[in-house]
Amino acid sequence: RPLAVMFAREEVEAWSVDQVGNWLTGSGFGHLAETFMDESIDGEALLALNATDLRSLGLKLGDAKKVLVRIEALIAATIGTSS
């Protein structure tokens, strides 16, 4: 989906590991999808990631910063509150 599309927060939290991989690929980070899948990063975990987490996954600093910006944009595009 284009980033401008709003998501229900619960929808994103329910994403499977594969759906997170698809989101990464669609966001230009397909080369990181396998790393996220290996670490079982699902939607709930994705929304909770921070810079330290991303670096601990072995992401280069540039990728970590860019992915964090995309995660923050995804959070901003969600409606509703976490359960």
C-alpha positions as a printed NumPy array, in Angstrom:
array([[  0.   ,   0.   ,   0.   ],
       [  1.155,   3.548,  -0.525],
       [  2.349,   5.129,   2.702],
       [ -0.497,   7.657,   2.517],
       [ -2.96 ,   4.836,   3.199],
       [ -3.988,   4.672,   6.829],
       [ -3.723,   1.357,   8.653],
       [ -5.555,   0.267,  11.745],
       [ -2.852,  -0.194,  14.375],
       [ -4.297,  -3.602,  15.204],
       [ -3.92 ,  -4.584,  11.534],
       [ -0.212,  -3.772,  11.541],
       [  0.287,  -5.476,  14.907],
       [ -1.27 ,  -8.616,  13.395],
       [  1.142,  -8.725,  10.435],
       [  2.964, -12.015,  10.065],
       [  6.714, -12.261,   9.611],
       [  6.085, -12.644,   5.864],
       [  3.941,  -9.505,   5.766],
       [  6.704,  -7.542,   7.5  ],
       [  9.099,  -8.868,   4.859],
       [  6.706,  -7.697,   2.143],
       [  6.478,  -4.261,   3.787],
       [ 10.276,  -4.026,   3.925],
       [ 10.528,  -5.001,   0.26 ],
       [  7.868,  -2.462,  -0.712],
       [  9.719,   0.18 ,   1.307],
       [ 12.965,  -0.424,  -0.556],
       [ 14.594,  -2.66 ,   2.043],
       [ 14.114,  -6.072,   0.471],
       [ 17.759,  -6.863,   1.186],
       [ 16.9  ,  -6.769,   4.916],
       [ 13.762,  -8.928,   4.771],
       [ 15.634, -12.183,   5.417],
       [ 17.297, -10.73 ,   8.521],
       [ 13.927,  -9.668,   9.916],
       [ 12.418, -13.049,   9.055],
       [ 15.313, -14.909,  10.702],
       [ 14.64 , -12.937,  13.887],
       [ 10.847, -13.564,  13.716],
       [ 10.003,  -9.854,  13.468],
       [  6.234,  -9.713,  13.068],
       [  4.037,  -6.615,  13.055],
       [  3.91 ,  -6.249,  16.816],
       [  7.693,  -6.516,  17.088],
       [  8.194,  -4.17 ,  14.12 ],
       [  6.27 ,  -1.38 ,  15.804],
       [  8.351,  -1.814,  18.977],
       [ 11.777,  -1.691,  17.297],
       [ 14.18 ,   1.108,  18.148],
       [ 17.608,   2.131,  16.849],
       [ 19.428,  -0.13 ,  19.31 ],
       [ 17.345,  -3.113,  18.217],
       [ 18.057,  -2.438,  14.558],
       [ 21.787,  -2.186,  15.185],
       [ 21.679,  -5.429,  17.199],
       [ 20.191,  -7.089,  14.112],
       [ 23.44 ,  -6.229,  12.358],
       [ 22.042,  -3.432,  10.181],
       [ 24.512,  -0.866,   8.975],
       [ 23.96 ,   2.547,  10.549],
       [ 22.557,   4.059,   7.349],
       [ 20.044,   1.248,   6.86 ],
       [ 19.102,   1.313,  10.547],
       [ 18.344,   5.048,  10.437],
       [ 16.353,   4.75 ,   7.201],
       [ 14.327,   1.758,   8.42 ],
       [ 13.592,   3.574,  11.688],
       [ 12.275,   6.574,   9.724],
       [  9.999,   4.227,   7.737],
       [  8.786,   2.517,  10.929],
       [  8.032,   5.916,  12.48 ],
       [  6.129,   6.894,   9.313],
       [  4.199,   3.621,   9.484],
       [  3.287,   4.304,  13.113],
       [  2.182,   7.819,  12.151],
       [ -0.006,   6.3  ,   9.426],
       [ -1.823,   4.044,  11.892],
       [ -5.116,   4.884,  13.477],
       [ -6.315,   3.522,  16.761],
       [ -4.451,   2.623,  19.872],
       [ -2.503,  -0.422,  20.847],
       [ -4.531,  -2.968,  22.753]])
